[in-house]
Amino acid sequence: MTRVRDVYLLKKATKNSGSNPFNKVSSYTVIKKALFCRVNDLGLQKQSLLFGGDSLYEDAKTVIVDGNPKRPDKIAFVDEYDPKTQKGILYDVRMPRSHTNNTAFFIYNTQTKVG
């Protein structure tokens, strides 16, 4: 079933934590807010066909973004993530595929690993 959702494309950034220059903290900044993206859930069988049974996740999806944005480090849905507080669910990106007018990202939530 295809749904339409808004997503944040996030890039990893590091900054100093306190006065020690060697103490770094990772954060994610929004590089683009993509509107009206098509989202499909990937079942376990489709994941094993796509990824060769490498790792399976209960929460895996395909997100199709219009245009050809820069490759993000993480993807988050607008209704599940607050970029100001950096709280919410972040999805790892796997196998981005560029097409003529859009880019498909296979994303998964690492906390829902099955096998």
Order of alpha helices (4+ residues) and beta strands (2+ residues): beta-beta-alpha-beta-beta-beta-beta-beta-beta
